[in-house]
Amino acid sequence: MRIRGAVLEEIGRARPYSESHPITVSELELDAPGPGEVLVRIEAAGLCHSDLSVVDGNRVRPVPMLLGHEAAGIIEELGPLAPGAERAGPIDAAADSLAVGDRVVMAFLPRCGECANCRTDGQLPCTPGSVANNAGELLGGGRRLSRDGEAVQHHLGVSGFATHAVVDARSVTRVDGDVPPDIAAVLGCAVLTGGGAVLNAGAPSNGDDVIVIGLGGVGMAAVLTALSLKADGAVGRVIGVDAQAAKLDQVRELGADAAYTPEELAAEGVRAPVVIEAAGHPKAFEAAVAATAVGGKTVTVGLPNPAARSEISPLVLTAEARTIIGSYLGSAVPQRDIPRYVDMWRAGRLPVEKLISGVITLDQINEGMDALADGTAVRQVIRF
């Protein structure tokens, strides 16, 4: 079928992107879903720093690539069974739980359900899923996108900046129809990653204070999740840290107990048992380690340039019995965690809508990337 989508043509073009246009909105051909796959009509997609990191070259991916990894939509077609296949195993289990008309949330790391990493309850990323993502393919292998006869790469198994997408059934989680598309989309990355950094990796308890460094979409989602745990007594003070005054104002409005610039945090000597680093910058990581209390956990979910390096003292890890945890996609199992976040949202404990800072059209994608790079947006959403 013919679709319309936002294709990254070249990595590393100069800013502003509104002038250099690294992304073009094009017509493409989308193949029908194969075995264990679904065709989804996209309703909403969020702009995330993981998209920007491909545009600016911090995360090198094959191009041309149809971007977008945080999206939600309606299933319009289910792929067939593989010839002679029996209905067993993770592929069929995922496909059997879905039906035409379902609203689904897409997650950017599919889980095969069979590899050793998938048996770690979300702690480690799926090995075949990671290989497919790096190659610009779907989990089942190959590509379903082309333009004028040339293959177009998939972005993290989703390619959600388009009117439609074909994705592996293991990349999606069904949600009920009362979950609006904008909310559903943001659940798939910002909330899975930021919320999971708190719930799954940081796991605060007994009134632990939580510091979140870097208040973009993922960081703000971590703040909201930490705030949701205060009523149960698991979390004490929630503290937001960012270099931008507007972000500090916003995190106060969300209910944070305090907000600091990185310089203020260091000057005040504020420390906490759980510190989430969501900025993706080596200095932010160093600040997070410095702000972690004795016996505490530093959880890093930011994605810096692969060449970036940080300097920390190994002695503090030993002498203060501290732990550094890397958390990819919030150490999440989407089919387990997304329903939990939906329940929290329904109960009014996780106001995800407060993360959405603006709504744009697909044709405004380059301008949206500029706003993301400038740090003036938390979560922009494309509505289709």
N, C-alpha and C positions, 0 to 999 in steps of 0.2 A: 504494500500500500504506500501511497505518497503521504509524507508527513512534513512538518515544518519544524526546524530545530536550530539551536545555536551551536555552531561548529567553531572550535578553536583552530585557526589556520596555521599559526606560528607562535612558538613560545618565545617570551622575552622581548616583545616589542616595547618601545618606549611609551611612557605615560605622558599625557593623559590618554587612556584607552579610547575615550570618546573621539579622539583625533586619529590615533594609529590603527584603530579597529582590528585588534587581533582576532575578534570573534565576529563571524558573519552569520546572519540568519538566512538559512538556505532551505530549499526543498530537497528531501532525501527519499530514498527507497528503504522501506522497512519490511524485512521478510516476515512471513507468518511464524508464530511461535512453534518451536520444535517440541519434542518430548520433554515433559517436566518444565515447560516454560509457559508464560502467560503474556497476553497482549493487554496493556494498560493504557487507558485514555487518561493523560495527565491532567489533574485539576489544579495543582499548586506545586511550586518548587521553590526552595529557599536557596539564597546565595550564601556560601560559606567560604571561609578562608582556605579550605581544601580545594575549592574551585580556583580561587585567586592564586594559590601556590603553584598550580599548573600553568596559569596564564603568565605569571612573572618568572617562571623557571626554577622556583625553589623545589618543586617536585617534577622531575622530568618524566613526561609520558609521551607515547607515540602520537603523532598528529598526522592528518586531521582527526580530531576527536570531538564527539558530541558531548558537551559538558553537562554537569548537573548530577548530584548524587543524593540530594535530600529532597524527596518528592513523595506525593501521594496522588492516587487516582482510582479509577473504576476499572475493574477487569471486564474486558469486552470479548475475550476469546481465550480458551484453554488449549494448550498444545496436546497432541495425541500421545498415546502410550508408545514407547519404543516397540518395534516389531518383535513379537514373541516374548515380550517382557512380562514377568509376573508382577502383580501389585504388591511390592515389598520394598523395604529400604527407605532411606531418607528422601529420595526424590519423589517417590509415590506418596509418601506420608505428607509431604509439603503440598503436592498438587491436589491430593484428595481433600484437603481442608479448605479448598478454595472453590468458588463458583462465580459464574458470570454475574455481574452486578455488584460484587463485593467491593467495598472501599478498602484499599490496602496502603500500608506505609512501606516505603522502600528503605532498605538499609544498605550501606555501601560496602559491607563485608559479608558476602554470602558464606554460609557454613555448610560444608558437605555433609557433616554429621557422622563421618566415618574415620577421618584421620585422627592421629594421636592428639593433635592440638584441640580438636573439637571435643575431646573427652576431658578437657580441663575446666569445664563449666564457665567458659568465657574468658578465662585468664589469658589464653594464647590465641592469636588469630589463626583461622583455618588455613592450612597450607595450600590446598588447591585453590581456595578462594583468593589468596594473596597472589598466587602465580597468575591466575586469570586476570585479576585487576591490573597487575603490572604489564601484562601483554595487551591490554585493551580489549579483552574477550569476555564472553559470558562464562559462567561456571561450567556449563555443559560443553564448552569449547567453541571456538570460532566467533564470527561476527554476524549480526543480522542487519547491519546498516551499510548503505552505499550511496554514492552520489556520482552521477554521470559515469557509472561503471567502476568507480574507484571505491575500495573499502574504506569505511569510516570507523574509527575506534570507539569502543564503549568506554565511558568514564565510570570506573569502580562498579561495573556491573549494572549500572542504572541508566545513565544518559537521560536525565529527567528534564533538561531544558528543551523540551519538545512537546508537540501535541500528543504524541503516543510513544510508547516504549515497549519493547519485548525484553522481558527479564526472566531469569530463572525463578521458579517458584520458591526457592530457598532464599531469595533476596527480599521477599515480601512477607508482611504480617497483616492479617485481616483485622480491621477495627469496625465497630458498629457505626451505623449511619449517622448517629447523633454527634460524632466527632467531626467538626468542620474540616474542610480540606486544608486550610492554612495551618490549623493545629496539628493535623495528622502529619503534614510534611515536616514540620519542625521537630516532631517526635523522633523522626528517623535518623537525625544526626545530632543536632544541637543538644537535645534532651538525652538521647542514648549516650552520647559522649560525656557531656557535662554532668548529667545526673548520675551516670554510672561511675564516674570518677569519685563521686561522693559515696553512693550506696554500695557499689561493688568493690572498689579498690580502697578508698579511704575508710569506709565502714566506721564512722564515728559512733561513740557510745558513752553513756554515763555523763552527758553534759559536756562533751569535748567541744572546744572552740574550733571553728573552721575558717581558714583564710583562703580566699580565691584571688589569684594574681592573673590579671588579664580578663577584661570584662567585655569581650565580644559575645557572640551568641552562645558559644559553649560555656564561657565563664559565667555569664548571667544565668544560664540553665543550672549550673552547679550551685550558684547562690540560691536560686529558687528551691532547688532540691534540699539544700541544707536547711533553709528556712522551714520547709515542710516537716522536718524532723524535730524542730524545737518543741512542738506541742507534746511529743512523746518523751521528751527529756533526753533524747539521744545526743542533741546538739545544744551547746550553750550559745556563745556569741558567734555571729556570722559577720565576717569582715571582708570587704571588697577592696581590691588594689588595682589601680590603673593610672597611667600617666595623664589621661585626659579628664579635665574637670567635669565635662558633661557626663562622662560615664560614672564618675563618682556621685554626681547628683542623682543619676538614674538609679544606681544601686541603693542609695539611701531611700529613694521613693519606693523601691521594692520591699524595703523593710530591714535592710542590713543594719547591724548595730553600730558599725563604724565604717569609714571609708578613708583610704590614705593613698597618696602617691607613693611610688616605691621609695623615694627619699624620706618621706615622712615615716613610713613603716620602719625603715632602718634606724632613723633618729630616735623614734619612740621605743625601739627595742621590742616591738610586739612579736610574740611567738604563739604558736598554737599546735596542738597535737596532730591536727590534720591540715595540710596545706596543699591546695590544688594549683598547679601551674598550667594555665590555659592560653598563654600568650604566644608560644612557639618561638621564643627568643632566648638565646643563651644567658643574657643578663637577667631575664625573668626567672629562669631556672635557678640561677645562683641566688637570687633574692628569695625564692621559695625554700631552698635548702637552708639559708640563713634564718628564715622565719619559722622553721620547724622546731618544736620543743623537744626536750629530752624524751627519748622513747617514742617519738612521733613518726608520722609517715609523710613523706613528700610524694605526691602523686603527680606525674607529668603526663598531660594529654596533648600539649602543643606540638606542632610539627615544624621545627626550624629547618633552615637550609641544611642539606646533608653535610656540608663542609663546616657548619657552625661548631664551635667548641666552647665548653664552659670550664671554669677553674673552681674547684671546691677542695676542701681539706678532708682527706680520708679519715683523719683522726677523729673528727666530730662524729662520724658514723659509728666508729667503734666505741669511743669514750662515752657517747651519749646514747648508745644502743638505738640508733635511728635507722629507718628503712626508706629507700627510694624505690618507688613502684612506677613502672611504665604501664600505661593503660590505654590500649588501642580500642576505639569505639566504646570507651567506658567499660571495658572488660565485660561487654554485654552479650547475652544471648537474646536477640531481638524478640523471638516468639515467646520468651519468658518475661522479658522486661517491659516491652511496650504495653501489654495489658495492665501491668502494674502502674505505669505512668498515666494511662487512661483513667484508671480508677482514682488516682490522686487528683487528676484534673477535674473529674466529675464531682469529687468531694470538695472542690474549691481550695485544695491544699497546694496545687501546682498550677498557678495561673499562667500557662504557657503563652497565652495571647499577649502578655506584656513583653515578650521577647521580640515581637514583630514591630520593627521601627518604620517600615514603609512597604508599599505595594507598587510594583512596577510592571511594565509589559515586557514581553520577550524582546521587542525591538530596542528596549532601553538597557540591554544586557551590558554593553561596554561602559555606559555611565554608572550602572550599578557596581561594576568592578572597581571603578574609580572611587566611589563612595566607600566601598569596603577597604580599599587600600589606604584611604585617608583616615580611616578609623571613625568616620562619622555615622556609620550604620551598625546596628546590632544584628538584626535579621531582616533583610529585604526578601519579600516573597513575590514571585511571578505567579499571577493568576491566569489560567487558560479558560 
